[in-house]
Amino acid sequence: MANHSATKKDARQAAKRTERNKYYGKTTRNAIRDLKAAKGKEASDKFPVVASQIDKLAKRGIIHKNKAANLKSKLARKVNAAK
C-alpha cells in the first residue's frame, strides 16, 4: 500500500464498505432461510420483506440483478406452493 493519505483513506473506506456489505448479505441470507422454513400465511407475510431486501442487495451491487431475480422467483414459487 502506498503512503499517500488519500490511499490510506480509500483503504479505510473500502474496509467499511466490505464490512457493511457482508452484514447486508448475511442478514438477507438469514431472512431467506427463515422464509423457507415458514409455512402458509407466515410465509406470505414475510415474502415482500425478503424480496425488498434482495432488491436492495442488487441495487447496491452486492449481488447481481439476475441472481436477485432468480432468488425472488424461487422464493415466490415456494411461497405459492405452500398456500
KEKE-3310 file (N, C-alpha, C; in steps of 0.2 Angstrom, whole numbers, plus 5000, padded with zeros to 4 digits):
npx = (5004:5002:5010:5002:4991:4978:4977:4977:4966:4956:4958:4953:4940:4936:4937:4927:4915:4916:4913:4900:4893:4895:4887:4874:4872:4873:4862:4851:4853:4850:4836:4831:4832:4824:4812:4811:4809:4797:4779:4763:4752:4761:4773:4768:4767:4780:4787:4786:4794:4807:4809:4811:4823:4831:4831:4837:4850:4854:4853:4863:4873:4879:4874:4872:4860:4852:4854:4847:4834:4832:4833:4821:4811:4812:4809:4796:4789:4790:4783:4770:4767:4766:4754)
npy = (4994:5011:5026:5037:5049:5049:5037:5029:5033:5028:5014:5013:5016:5007:4995:4998:4998:4985:4977:4982:4978:4964:4962:4966:4956:4944:4946:4946:4933:4926:4930:4924:4910:4909:4912:4901:4891:4895:4893:4893:4906:4914:4913:4920:4933:4936:4936:4949:4957:4950:4950:4963:4966:4958:4965:4977:4973:4969:4982:4989:4983:4971:4959:4951:4957:4948:4936:4941:4941:4928:4922:4928:4923:4909:4909:4914:4904:4894:4900:4901:4888:4883:4888)
npz = (5000:4996:5003:5003:5009:5004:4998:5010:5016:5007:5008:5021:5019:5010:5018:5027:5019:5014:5026:5029:5018:5019:5031:5026:5017:5024:5033:5024:5019:5031:5032:5021:5024:5035:5029:5020:5029:5035:5035:5026:5029:5037:5029:5017:5022:5025:5013:5005:5012:5012:4998:4996:5003:4995:4983:4987:4989:4976:4970:4977:4972:4978:4975:4959:4947:4940:4948:4959:4954:4951:4964:4970:4962:4964:4978:4977:4971:4980:4991:4985:4983:4995:5000)
capx = (5000:5006:5010:4998:4985:4972:4976:4975:4958:4952:4958:4948:4933:4934:4935:4920:4910:4916:4910:4893:4890:4894:4881:4868:4871:4871:4855:4847:4853:4846:4829:4829:4832:4818:4806:4810:4806:4790:4773:4757:4751:4768:4777:4766:4768:4787:4789:4788:4800:4813:4810:4813:4830:4835:4831:4842:4857:4855:4854:4869:4879:4881:4873:4870:4852:4849:4854:4841:4828:4832:4831:4814:4807:4812:4805:4789:4786:4789:4778:4764:4766:4764:4747)
capy = (5000:5017:5030:5043:5049:5048:5029:5026:5034:5024:5008:5013:5016:5000:4990:4999:4996:4977:4975:4984:4973:4957:4962:4966:4949:4939:4947:4944:4926:4923:4931:4919:4904:4909:4912:4894:4887:4897:4889:4896:4913:4917:4914:4925:4939:4938:4937:4955:4960:4947:4952:4970:4965:4955:4970:4982:4970:4970:4989:4991:4979:4966:4953:4953:4958:4941:4932:4943:4939:4920:4921:4930:4918:4903:4910:4915:4898:4891:4903:4900:4881:4882:4891)
capz = (5000:4996:5009:5002:5014:5000:4998:5016:5017:5002:5011:5027:5016:5007:5023:5030:5014:5014:5032:5028:5013:5022:5035:5022:5013:5029:5036:5019:5019:5036:5031:5016:5027:5039:5024:5018:5035:5036:5032:5025:5030:5039:5023:5013:5025:5025:5007:5002:5016:5010:4991:4996:5005:4989:4978:4989:4988:4969:4969:4980:4969:4982:4971:4953:4947:4938:4954:4963:4951:4952:4971:4971:4958:4968:4984:4976:4969:4986:4995:4982:4983:5002:5001)
cpx = (5004:5005:5006:4992:4978:4971:4975:4968:4954:4952:4953:4941:4931:4933:4929:4914:4910:4912:4902:4890:4890:4888:4875:4867:4870:4864:4850:4847:4849:4838:4827:4828:4826:4812:4805:4807:4799:4785:4767:4757:4758:4772:4775:4767:4775:4790:4791:4794:4807:4814:4813:4821:4834:4836:4836:4849:4859:4857:4860:4875:4882:4880:4871:4862:4849:4849:4848:4835:4827:4830:4824:4810:4806:4808:4798:4786:4785:4784:4771:4762:4764:4757:4742)
cpy = (5006:5021:5037:5043:5047:5040:5026:5027:5029:5017:5007:5012:5010:4995:4991:4997:4988:4975:4976:4979:4966:4957:4962:4959:4944:4940:4945:4936:4923:4924:4926:4912:4904:4909:4905:4890:4889:4893:4894:4904:4917:4918:4920:4932:4941:4939:4944:4959:4957:4949:4959:4970:4963:4961:4975:4979:4971:4978:4992:4988:4973:4959:4955:4953:4952:4936:4934:4941:4931:4919:4922:4925:4912:4903:4911:4909:4894:4893:4901:4892:4879:4884:4885)
cpz = (5000:5002:5008:5007:5010:4999:5004:5018:5013:5005:5017:5024:5013:5012:5026:5025:5014:5020:5032:5023:5015:5027:5032:5019:5018:5032:5031:5019:5025:5035:5026:5019:5031:5035:5022:5023:5037:5032:5031:5025:5032:5033:5018:5016:5025:5018:5004:5006:5013:5002:4991:4998:4999:4984:4980:4988:4981:4967:4971:4976:4973:4979:4964:4952:4945:4944:4959:4961:4952:4959:4972:4968:4962:4974:4983:4974:4975:4991:4992:4983:4990:5004:5001)
residu = (MET:ALA:ASN:HIS:SER:ALA:THR:LYS:LYS:ASP:ALA:ARG:GLN:ALA:ALA:LYS:ARG:THR:GLU:ARG:ASN:LYS:TYR:TYR:GLY:LYS:THR:THR:ARG:ASN:ALA:ILE:ARG:ASP:LEU:LYS:ALA:ALA:LYS:GLY:LYS:GLU:ALA:SER:ASP:LYS:PHE:PRO:VAL:VAL:ALA:SER:GLN:ILE:ASP:LYS:LEU:ALA:LYS:ARG:GLY:ILE:ILE:HIS:LYS:ASN:LYS:ALA:ALA:ASN:LEU:LYS:SER:LYS:LEU:ALA:ARG:LYS:VAL:ASN:ALA:ALA:LYS)
# end
